[in-house]
Amino acid sequence: MSGQQRERVLSAALFERERELSVVERAVYGLCGREIQKESTENEGDLETGRADEENEPDGARAVREREGGLLLISGEAGLGKTSLLTHVRRLAGERDDCTVLFGRGSKSAERVPFTVVRQLLQPELAAMTQEARRELLGDWHDIAGPALGIIPPVGPQADPQGVRDGLDWVITQLALNHKPLIAIVDDAHWVDPESLAWITSFAVRLREMPLLIVLAYRPEELPDHTPGFKDLVAGRVARPIELRALTPEAVTGLVREALGPGADDPFCREVWAVTGGNPYEAVELIAKARDRDMDPVEESAALLRDLGAAARGPGLVARLEQLGSAVTRFAYAAAVFGTEIEPRLAANLAGMGPAEADQRADQLREARILTGTTKLEFVHPLIATAVYRAIPTGTRTAMHGQAAWLCHDAGKGVAISARHLLEVHPEADVEVVGQLRAAAREHLAVGAPDAARRCLERALLEPPPEEERAMLLYELGCAALLTSPQTTVNHLRSALALPDLSEELRIDATFRLSQAYAHNSQLDEAAKVVADQAKRIPTGPGRMRLQAAHYMWKGVQVEEEDTTGRSRRIAELARDLEGRDNAEHTLLVLRAFDGLIRSENALEVAEFVDRVLVDGKLPDGLGWTNAEWGFEIPSLIGVVCAYTDRLDEAGELFDQAVRAFEIAGWSGAHLAFAHDFRGLVLRRRGDLEAAEKALRKGLDLAHRLGPGLPIQWDGTCMLIDTLLARGKVEEAQEVAEANSFLPPYSPVIVLPDAACLAGRLLLARGQTKEAIVELEAAGQKLKERGRNNTLWAPWALDLAVAVMDEEPERARTLVGQALQHAMRFGTDTAIGEALRLAARIDEPQERLAKLGKAVAHLRMSPCRYEFAAALVDHGVALRDSGHKAEAVERLRESLEISERCGADGLVRTARAELMELDAEEAESAN
C-alpha cells in the first residue's frame, strides 16, 4: 500500500493498522490479478495468508498463490477494529469491477436459525439471476441446496446435511470459476449459525487453485463449541490469523487530537488511553462524549474521563439508555430481542407503540449512537447489542421473545424465525408452541439441519406436549437425531416405544429405526434383540415379518454371532417356500442368499433366492436405494451376492444405480460412501484394479468426512487394502492400514473381505510369517465355528497353508483339502480356479503343474480378470520350472497383457522378469 493510501484512514479503528491493511490489500489485489509491490515489514510473515510452511517460497510462487485466493483470518477482542478492517476490504473490492463481494455477519440472536449466514452470503447473487440462470448454475444440486439457500421450498422430508454442504460447495465454486473472482467476507464468525459455520469451515480448508478469497473475523475468546472444526481451523496451519491488538498511547493521542484539536495535551490523551485500554471502539466513544460535552482536552479535565468512559459500556451504557426515557428504553429492548436487521415496524409492535412514535425513538437512539440504519435498524456495535439485551429483566425478556415469535409468524417470516424466539420462552404447556416447534423441526430437517430440528423438538418436549402427542414427538426426535447422534436416537425411540399411544404402524417403524440406530452405534446384539422383542407383540403379517427380517439381518452381519448355525437353519426354513410376494418376503430371501454365500453353499441355489426378488434384473418397487422403510442394506446385499457369484454385470449395474440415486437425493454421507465402496468391490472382482482403487479412495474420503471410527470406514479400508495387495503395492496397503487404524479388535460387522483374514494376508505379503500364522489361525477358528466357509470372502485356510507348509506340510495339505471342498461346493469358476491356484503353492512340481492348468481353465471362464492373470503367471512359472519353455512363454505373454490391462503392477513385474529370464536362457543356449 502506498503512503498516500495509508493516509486515507477509513476510521479510527484503522489507526496503527498499516501492516494489517497491507496484508488485506495484497490479498484483494492478488485475487484480482493485480501486480503489487511486496514490502518487507518486521514480523510481516506472521500476518500472511496461506499455509505456515509457505513463508519461504520465492516471490513468484507466492504471487501465483495469492492470485488463486485463499483464507484470511482476522482475530481480536470486541472493539479492536475487526469490522472496520472488513469494511475496508469491502470498499476496496467494491471500487473494482473485476471481483464480486459476498458478505455475511454472525449474530448471537440468529445463531439458532440454520443457514442464516449462507443466505446472507449467496442470496444477493442468486436473487439477481433469472430463475433459468439459477437452475443452470445449480444444476443437479438445485433441489438439494435450494432449500438451504432459501430460493425454493423444501422438496423432501429430510435432507442429508453432507449433501447440502456439497451442494453449497458447488454453488460457490461455480460462481467463482464461471463469474468474477469472489471475496466472501464473514464478520463475527464466532456467532455464525452451526450449519453455516460447518460449511464455511469444511470449504475453507479445501481452498486451492480457486479465485476465491474467504475472510473471517472472530473473537478468539468466544469460539463456539458447536463446530469443533472451526476451532481446529483457526488454531491450525491452514492460515495464520491477523491478530489485532490494542492501540498504543501514541495512536490514541492521534485520535484525540484529530477529533478535539491539536491543543489536546499529553496528560489528557494519556488518560483516554488508560481509561479505554487502547480499545479503538471505546476510545472513539469516549472522545465523542468528551466532544459532546465541550470538554476542554487538558489535564484538568482528565479526571472526568473515567466516569465518562464507564457510560460507554456495560452498566454505564444501560444507565445512559435509561436516562433517555422509558419509551426509548422499551424500543431499544425490542430491537435487542430481534437482534440484527431489525424491522422498525416489528420493533414498534413489540414495544407497543405506533409508527410515528417508533420513528421518534429510533431517531433518539441513532443520535445516542446506539442504533444505526433506516429501513433496517442495527446496533452500532455488538457490544452495545449485548449490553442492552442483558439489561432486559429476565421475565420481560422471556415475554418479549414469546410476543416476537407470534409477530414474526404473523408477518410471514416462517417457522424457523419464529422458533428461534420460542426456544427462549418458558414452558407453559402451550399446544400452539408445541405445534410451531414441531413445524420448525420439520423445516429444519428438510433443509439439512438435523441439530436445529433436535433443539426444537427437545424444547417442545419440555413444554410439555399433550400426552397423546408425546410418543409421536419422541419418535420425531429420535428420527431427527438418527444421522448425527445414534445414541440420542436410541434414548428417544426407547422412550417412545415405552408409551402406550403409538399406533401399530408407528411402533413397527420406530422399532426398525431403533435397530438401525443401535447398528450404527455398533450395538448389533441390541439391534437384533429389540426387533425380536417387538416382533412378539405384533400380529402375524407384513409388519411382523419386517421386524423378523431386521432381526435376521442384524444377526447375520455380526462377526461374533453365537448361534450362527441355528439362525441359518431358521432363516432357511422361513425362506424355503417364499415366493417374493411383498418386500418383507423379498428381504428374507435376500438375507437367505447372503447367508448361503457366506457359508459357501451352492452358488446357483444362492443366486436363485436373489432371482425371486429381482424383477427383470431390477430392484422391486419399495426396495430401492433411497427407500426409508427398508434402508439401503438389502439392495447392498443383493449386489454383494451378485458380485461373489460371478454376476458382475448385474452387481455393477446395481451399484451404479446406487451412486446415481444417492447423488440425486443429495445423500453425500455414509450412503454414498458405501455406494462407491461397493462399486469398487465390483471393479476389484472384475479386475479393473486402477478404477477400483480410485472408487475405493473416493468412498473412504467420503467416510472420513463423517468422523473417525465409523463402520463404513472398515469396508472402505478392507477393500482398498485388498485392491492394493492385488496391485502389488504392499507398502501402500500398509500405509492405508496404519492411517485407518486397521488393528484388532476388528469391525463387529461383517466386511468384505473378512478383516482378520485380510490382516493375515497383509502380514504374509510383508514377510511377517509368524505374525500372519497367529492372525490366520484365530480368524479360521472363529469362521469354522460359525460355518462361514466362503474361500473368496475369507481365504484364511489357503493363506495359512502357504504360511505353514515348510514346517507343517501335512497340516498345510489338510487345510488346502478343506478349502478346495468348500470352493467346489460353492461351484463358481472363480472360486474353484482361485482355490486351485492357491492350493498349488504347496504341491510338488508335477502336481502343481496339473493343478494350475485346471485353475487356468476355470478362471478363463470367469469374469474376474485379475485372478485369471495371476493363474497364468503361476502356470507360466511352473511350466518353465518343468522345462516346458515354449508353453511358459505363451502363458507369461498372455498374463503380461492381461495384467497390464488390470493395473496389476506386481504381476506385470513378475511376468516381465520371467520372460526376460527365459530370453536370457534361450540366448545362452544358442551360444
N, C-alpha and C positions, 0 to 999 in steps of 0.2 A: 504494500500500500504506500502511495506517495505521501510526502509530507503534507501536501495540500489536502489530500483525502483525510489524513489523520486529524487535521484541524477541524474537519467538518464533523464535529461531535454531535451525535443524534440526541443524546440525553445525558443527564448527569451520571447515570449508571454506567456509561461507557468511559468515564474518566479512568485513566491508568489501565486501559484495556488494549493497548497498542498491539501486543503480541497476540491476544485473542482475536482481535479484528483482523490481523494479518492471516491467521490460520483460516478463519471462516471465509475471508475474501479469496484466498488461494483455492479453497475447496470449491467455491462457486465458480470462479473463473476457470479452474481446471475442468470442472464438469462440462462447462460450455465450450471448452476447447481454446480458450484464450491463452496465449503465451504470457507468462508473468515472470517477474524477476524474483528469484528465491533469495531472501535476505537472511543473513546469519544473525540471529539474536541469541543471547545467552539462554540456555535451557530450552530453546525452541523445540528440540526433539521431543520433550515431554508433552508437547501440545499437538503433535502431528496426528492426523487421522491415519488409519491403516494398522497393520499388524506391528507389534512391538519389534519384531526382528527385521523390519524393513528399513530402519533408520539409516543403515549404512549403504543403501542402494545408491548407484550413480544417479545424478540429477535426471538424466534422460529417462531412466526406468521409473523414477518417482513421478515424473511428469505424465508418463503414459498412464500410471495407476490413477493419478488424480483426474485425468480426463475420463476415466471409467467410473468415476463416482466413488462411493464408499460410505462409511459410517462416521459421524461426528457426534461425540458425546460432550455435553456441557453440564458440569456438576457444580452445585453451590447451594448454600443455605438460602432460606427465604430472604428476598430483598437484595441479593447481591448482584442482580442485573441479568439474570438468565433471559428473561423475557425481552429486555432491551437488546440483548445480543441477537436474539432470534428475530426481533423486529428489523434490525439492521440487515440480516440475511434476506428477509422478505423484501425489503426495499431495494436492496442491491440486485436481487434476481428480478424484481418487478420492473426495473429500469431496462431490462434486456428483453429482446423478442425471440431469443433462442433457447429458452427454457420455460418450464411450467412449474409453478409453486403449488404444492398441496399443503394445507395447514390443518392441524387439529390440536385440541387442548384437553388434557385430562382435568377432571374436577371431582372433588370429594362428593359432591351432591349427585353426580351422574355415574359414579363408579359402578353402580349395580345395574346399569342399563346396558345390555350386551351390544357390542359393535358400535357404540356411540362414536368413538374416535375414528373407526374405519369409515363411517358415513361422513364425518366431518372432512376427512381427507379426500374421499373419492367421489362423493355425491356431486359436488360442484362441476367436476369434469364430465361426469356421466349425464348430468341434467342438461348440459349444453349440447348434447348429441340428440339426433333423432332416434326414435325407437329402433329403426332398422340399423342404424350405426351402432347402437348399444348391443343389439343382438349379434352383429357381426364381430364386435370387439370381444364379447364374452364367449361366443361360440357354444361349445357343449357345456360350458360352465354357467350358462345363463340362468337355468333353473336351480342350480346348486348354490351359487354365490349371490344370485339376485336378491333373495330374501334378506340375507345378512347386510347387503348394501342398501336395502330399503327401496329398491327400484321396482320390485314385484312382490306380491303377497306370497306367503309360504305355499309350496305345492305338495307337501307331504307331511306325514305325522311327525317324523323325526329325521333330522339331517345329521350326517356324520360330521363331527367337528373337524376332523382332519381333512375331509373332503372339502369343507367350506374354506379352510385355510389354503388348500391347494388352489381352489378357485380364485381366491383373492390374490394369490401369487401370480396366477395367470393374468388377471386384470392389470395389476400394476406393471408386470413385465411387458405386456403388450403396449400399454401407454408409454412406457419408457423407450421401447425399441421402435415402435411404429409412429410415434408422435415426437414431440420435443423431449429433450432430456428433462428428468424430473428432479425436483428438490422437495422431499417430503419432510415437513417440519412438525414436530410434536412437542408442545410445551407441557410442563407439569406431568411428565411421563409417569411419575410415581403414583398419580391418581387416575391413570388410564384404566378403563374397564378391563377385566381379566381377559375377555375374548379378544379385544383389540390388541392388548399388550402381548398376549401369547403369539398372535400372528406377526406383529412387528418384530418381536424377538426372534422368532424362527426364520423370518425372511432376512433380517439384518445380518445374521451370522453366515448367510449364504450369498452375500453381495460379492460378486466378482464381475468381471468384464461387462458391466451394465451401466448405461448412462443414467444412474440414479444415485442421488446423494440423500441419505437419511440423517436428519439432525434431531437429536433427542436431548431435551433438557430435563433435569430431575434434581430433587433434593436427596443427597446421599443418606441422610439420617431417616428418610421415610420410605425406603424401598419396600414394596409390598410383598407380603408372604404368599399371596395367591399365585404368583408367577415366578417360581424359583429360577426359571431360565433367564429372566431379566436381571436378577442379581448376579447370575453367572456371567451374563453379557458385560455388565458394567465393571465387573471385577476381573474379567479375563484379558486375553491378549489380542482379541479381535480389534479393539480400538482403545487408545488411552484417552481418558477424558480431559477436556479443558476444565480445570478446577478454578473456579472464581473465588477470589479471596477479598477480604475487606479492604477498603481504600486506606491509603496511608494518610497521615496528618497533612502532608503537602497537597494531596489531591482534594481533601475536604476543604482546605484553605482556598484552593482554586474555585471550588463550587460556591463557597460563601462569598468570595469577592466578585464572582461573576453575577450573583443574584443581588447582593446587597451593596455592591460598590467596592472600589479598591481601597476605601478607607477602613474596611474591617480590620481590626488589629489582631495580632497573633494570639493573645490570650483568649479572645472571643472564638476565633477559628479553632483553636486547640480544644476548647470546651465543647464545641459542636462535635468534634471528632470523638471526644471522650464519652459524651452522652450517647452517641449513636453507635459507638464501637466501629466506626468506619463503614457501617451498613449503608449502601447508596440510597436505598428507598427511605430509610429512616432519616438520613441526612437531608435529603430533599424535602421531606415533610417538615422537618424541624426548621429548616431555612425558610420554607414557605410560611410557616406560622410566625416566625420572627418578623418576616416582611409584612404579614397581615396586621401585626400589632405595631408596626412602625418602630420596631426595636432598634435602638442605636447599637451597631455592631462593635461595641468596645468592651473593655474588660469589666467595667462596672455592670454591664448587662449580663455577663456570663453566668452569674449566679441564678438567673431566671430560667436558663435553658433546660435544666434538669426537670423541673416541673412541666415545662412546655413539651419536652420530649416524651414524657410519660403519657401525654394526651394523644400521642400518635399511634399507640399500640395498646393491646390488651384492655385492661380495665379503664385505662385513661381514655382510650378511643370510645369505649361504650359510654363513659360518663359524658364525653363531649357530644355523642349522639343524643343522649337523653336530654341534654340542655337545649336541643333544637325543638323539643316538644314531643308529647306522646304520639301525635298523629304521624310525625316524621319517623319516630322510632318504630311505630307499628308498620309503616310501609317498608322500612329497612328490614324488619323481621320477615315480612312476607317475601321480599327479594331474596333474603338469605335462605329461606326454605326452598325456593325454586332453584337457587344456586347459580347457574350460568345461563346465558342467553335468555334473560328474563323478559317475558312479555308484559309490558306495562298494564295491559287490560287484566290479565290473570292476577298480577300482583295487587292491582287495585281491588279486585273482587275478594281476594284473600284477606286484604287489610280492611275490608268493609267500607270502602269509600268509592265515590263516583269518579269518572274520568277526569273532570276538571281539578278536583282536589288532589287526585293522584299525580297529575302533571305538576302541580304546585310543589308537592312533597318531593317528587323526583328532582325538580329544579334545586330545591334546598340541599338535597343530598349530593347533587352534582357540584354545587357551589362549595360544599364542605369537603370535596374531594373524596367522597365515599363511593358514589356511583358515577358511571360514565355511560355514554350512548344515548340514543334517542328511540328509534323504533324497537331496538332490543337493548335492554339495560344489562350492565355487568358491573361488578365491583372493580374499583380502580386497581386493587391488588388482592391476591388470595389471602394475604394476612388479614386484611380488613374483613373479607367474607367470613373467614374462620372465627374472628373475634365477635362479629355480630351474631353469627349462628349460635355460638356457645353462650352468648348472653341471653338468649331466649329462655325463659323459665321452662323447666322440663315439661310440666303439664301443658303449658301453652304450646310448646314446640310440637308435642305429640298431636294435640288437637289440630294444629295448623297443617300438619302433614296429612291428617285424615281429610280435612277440607280440600287441600291441594289435590289429593287423589281424585276426588269427585269433580273438581273443576277441570282437571286435565281430561278426565273421562268425557265430561260434557262438551269439552272443546274439541273432541275428536283426536286427542293426542295418541290414543292407542293404549292398550292394556299394559304394555311394557313400561310406559312412562308412569301410568297410574300406580302400578305395582311398586315402583321404586319408593313412592311415598307410603304405601300401605305397609311396607316392611318396617317402617318406623312407628307404626301405630300400635298401641297396647291392645292385646287380645280382649275381645268383648263378646265372644260367641256370636258374631255378626255373620249371618248366612251370605249376605252380599259380598262381604270382604272375602270369604272363602271362595265364592264363585269367581270374583275378579282375580284372585291369586291363582286359581286353577287355570283360568283362561290365559293369564300371563305365562304360566308354565308351559302350556301347550304351544304358545307362540315362541317362547324361548327354545323349546325342543325343535320346533320346525325350522328355526334359523341356524341351528347348530350350536346352541348354548346350554348344554345339559346342566352345568353347575348353577347357572342362573335359575333354571327351572327347579332344580332341587331346593334352592333357597326359598323360592316362592311356596313350594309345597310344604316344606318344613315349617314355614311361618303359618300357613293355612292350618296345619295340624295343631298348632298351638292355640288357634282362635277359640275353641276348637270347632270342628265341623259338626253338623248333626250326626248322631250316632249311626244312622243308616247310610251316611256317606263316608264314614271313617275308613271302612275296608277298601272302598274304591280309591280313596285318597292315598292310602298306604300302598296300594297296588301301583298307582301312578307314580308315586315317589320312588318305589323300587325300580320301575321301568326307566325312570329318568336317570338313575344312577348306574344303570347296567353297563354303559360304555366307559364310565370313568371310575367307578368305585364298586367292584363286585361285593365287597364286604358290607357296604352300606345297603346295597340291593338285598343281600341276604337278610339283614336285620329287618328291613321294612316289609319284605314279602312274607317272612315268617310271622310277623305281627298281623299282616292282612289275613293269612290263612288261619290264624287262631280265632278270628272273629266269625260270627255266625251269619253275617249279612252278605257274604259273597255268593253270587249265583254259581251254579254248577259250571257253566261255560267259563266264567272268570276264574273260578277255583282251578280248573284244569290249566288255563293259560298261566296263571300265577305260579302254579307248581312247576310247569315246564320252564318258565323263566328263572325261577329259583334254582332249578337244577343247572341251568346254563351258568348262572352266577357262581354257583359252587364250583362248576367245572373250570370256569375262567380263573377262579381263585386256587386252582389245583387241588380242590377238595372233592375228588372223584367219588370216594366212598359216600360222602354226604349227598352228592348229586344223585347217585343211584338209589340211595335209601329213601330220599324224600319223595321221589316219583313212585317208588314201590309202595310206600306207606299210603300216599294219597290215592293210588290206583285201587286200593282195597275199599275205599269209601265211595267209589264211582260205580254206578251200574254198568253192566256189560254194554258195550257199544263203542263207537269210534273214539270217544273221549278217553275211555279207559285204555283202549288199545294204544292211543297216542302216548299215554304215560308208561305203559308197559314197554313200548318201543324205546322211549327215552331211557328207561331203566337198563334195558339190554345194551343200548348204545354206550352209556357211561360205564357200565361194567366191562363191555367188550373192548374198550380202548385203554383200559388200565394195564400197566405193565405188571403190577404186583397183585393181580386178581387172584383171590384164594380158590374159589370154586369154579375154575375155568371149565373143567370137563362137564360139571353139572349145568352150568349156564349154557354151554354149547349144545348139550343134549336138549335142554328145554327150548331154546330158540329154534333148533332143528324141528322139534315136534310142532311148534307153533307155525312154522313157515311151510311145513311139508305140503299142505293142501291149499295154501293161499293162492288165489288167482290174480291178486292185484286189483281188487275192485275199488279201493279207495287209498288215500295216501297213508293211512295207518298200516294197511297191508303192504303197501309199497315199501314203507320204512322197514318193516320186519323182514321183508325179502332182501333188502339191501344189506341189513345187518347180518342176515344168514349168509349172504355171499361173501361179505368181508371176513366173517369168522371162518368160513371154509377156505378162503385164500390164506389167512394166517396159519391155519392148521395144515395146509398143503393137501387139501382134498382135490379130487379130480377137477381140473380146470374147466372142462366142458360143463360139468354139473354146476360149478360155481358160477360160470357165465350165464347158465340157463336161468338162475334166480334173477340176475340183472335184466335179462331179456323179458321177464314177466313185468318188469317195471317200466322200461323204456317204451315209448310209443313212436314207432318208425325211427328208432335210434335217438329220439329226443326225450327230454325230461317231461313227465306228465304235468298237466295243469295243477297248480297249487304246490308243486315241489321244486319251484325254480330257485335260482341262486339268491334272490333277494326276498324270498318268501319269509315272513316273520313268524308264521305258525310253526314251521318245522326247522328253520335255520338252514345254514349252508353246509352243515356237516354231512347230511345224507347225500346230496349231489356230489360232494367231495369223495365220499366212499365209493360211489358208482365209478367215478373217474379213476380212482386208485385200483379198483378191481379190474377195470379195462386195461389199465397200464401194465399190470402184472400178469395178465392172461394173454398178452401179445396182441391186444386190440388197441393198438396205439393211435390209429386214426380216430377212433371214437373218443378215446381219452383226450386226445389233443383238441378235438372239436369242443368237447365239454368244458375244458379249462380255458379255451379261448373265449367261449361264451361267458364264462365266469368273469374274466377280466373285463369284457365289454359291459356286462351287466353291472358290475360294481363301479366302473368308471362312469357310466350313465347315471347311476344312482348317487354318485358323489361319495361312495364309500371308499375312502383312501386309507383306512386304518388296517386292522387285522384282516378284514375280509380280502382286501386287495393284495395284501402281503401273502396270504395263503394262496390266492389265485396264481400269483407269479411263481410261488414255490412249486405248485403242482404243475404249472406249465414247464418249469424247469425239470421236474421229475419226468415228464413225458419226453422232453428233449434229451435228457440223460439216457432214458431207456432206448430211445431211437438211435442214439449215438452221435447226436449233434452237440458235441460237448462244449464248444465255444458259446453257442447260443444258450445252452443250459446254464453255463456259468454266469452269463450276463443276466438271465432271468432270475437266477437264484440270488445274485448280489442285489438286484433291484428289490426282490422280496424281503431280503434281510435288512436292507436300508429302510424300507417302509416299516418293518417290525421294530427297528431300533428307535424310530421316532415316537413309539408308544411308551417307551420306558424300558428299564432293564428287567431281565428275569422272567419274561412272559413266555407261555408255552409256544407261541408262534415262532419265537426265535430258535427253539430247538429244532423244528422241522427245517427251517432255512439253513441252520448251521450244519445239520447232519447231511442234507442233500448236497450242500456246497462242498463239504469235505469229501464226500463220496465222489463227486464230479472231478474235483481237483486231483484226487488219487488216480482216477481213470485217465486223467490227462498227463499223469506222471509228474505233477507239481507237488511233491511231498512236503517241501518246506512251506509252500504257500498254504497247504492244508493244515499244517501245524500252526501257522500264524492265525488262521481263521479259528482254529480250536482255542488257542490262547486268548484271542480277542473276545471270544464269546463264552468264556468260562465253560468250555466243554470238558467237564470234570464230573466224577461221581459226587453226590447222587445224581443220576441222570433224570430226564423228564419222567414224571409219573404217568404220562400219557404216551401211548404207542406213537413212535415217529418212524419216518421212512428215510433210509433203512434203520434197523434197530440200533439204538445209540451205543449200547455196550459192545455189540458185535463190531460196529464201525470203529470204536475206540481200539479194539484189539487189532483190527486191520491196519489202522494208522500206526500203531506201535510196531507191527511187523514191517511195515514199509520203511520205518525209521531205524530198523535194525535192532530194536529192543525186544528180542525174542522172549526172554524170561518174563518180562512185564506183560507181554502180549498173551502168553500162556495163562497167566493168572486171570487176566481180564476175560479171555475167551472161555475159560473153564467156568467162571462164575456166571457168565451170560448163558452158556449152554445148559447149566444146571437148572436155571430158572425157566428157560424156554422148554426144556424137556418135561419138567414137572407140569407145565401148562399145555402141553401138546402142540406148541407153536413151532411147526417144523418146516416152514417155507424157506428153502435154501436161497431164493433170490432176495428175500427181505432180510433174512438172518443167516448168513453163510458161516456161522461160527464153527461148525464141525469141519468144514473143508479147510478153513484157515488154521484151525487148531491142529489138524492132521499134518499140515505142512510144517507147523512150528515144532511138533514133537517127533517128526519122522526119523531124525538121526538117532535120538536116544530111546524112543519107544516105537519101533516100526510096527509092532503088532497092534498097538493102540491106534496108530495112525490108520492102518488098514480097516480096523473096526469102525472108526469114525467115518471114513470115506464110504464104506459099505452102507452104513445107515443113511448118510446124506444122499447117496445115489438112489436108495429105495424111496426116500421122500420125493426126490426130484422126478423119478419115474412115475410115482403115483400122481403127482401134480400134472405131468404129462405134456407141458408145452415144450416146443423145440428149444426155447431159450433156457428153460430150467434144466432140461436134460443135457443140452450141449454145454452149458456153463458148468454144471456139476461134473461132467466127464472131463472137461478141460482142467479144472482144478484138481480133480482126483488123480489125473495122470501124473501130477508132480511127484507123487510118492511111488510110482511104479518103476519097475525095471525098464530098460530101454525098449525092448521089443513090445512089451505090454503097453508102454507109454505111447509108442507109435500107433498101435491099433486103436487105443482109446481116443487119441487126439484126432485120428481120421474120422471116427464116429462123431466126435464133437464138432468137427468142421462140417460134416454132412448135416447135422441137426441145425447148427447155427446159420448155415447158408439159407435155410428156410425161415429163419427168424427175422423179425423186423429190427432186432437190436444189433446195429452195425458195429458198435464198439466190441461187444463180446465176440462177434464173428472175426473181427480183425485180430483180437488177442489170440483166438484159437489158431488162426492162420500163422501168426508169428511162432507160437509154441510148436505147431506142427512142422513149420519150416526148420526150426532149430533141431527138432527130433529127427527129421529126415536127413539133415546134414550130419548129425552125430552117427546116424546109421549108414552113412555112405551114399545116400540117395541124393546126390548133389543137384542134379538137374531138376528133380521134383522140388527140392528145397528152394531153389532159386525161383521157381514158379510160384510157390506158396508165399515166399517172402516179398516178391514183387507185388503180388495181389494184396498182401497185407499192408505194404507200404502205401499203395494207392488209397485203400480204404481208410487207413489210419490218418493220412493227411486230410482227407475229407472230414473225418470225425474231429480233428483237432486233438488227437491223442498223441501228444508230443513224445511221451515216454516210449510208446510203441514205435513211433517213427524213428527214434534214435536207435532202438534195438534192431529194427528191420534193416536200417541202413548199415549199421555196424556188421550185422551178419552177412549182408550182401557183399560188403567190402572185403570181409574175411574170405568169403567164398571166391571172390575175384582174385584175391591175392594167392589163394591156394591153387587156383586154376593157372595163374601166371607162373607160379613156381613149378607146377607140374610140366608146363610147356617148355620151361627152360631145362 
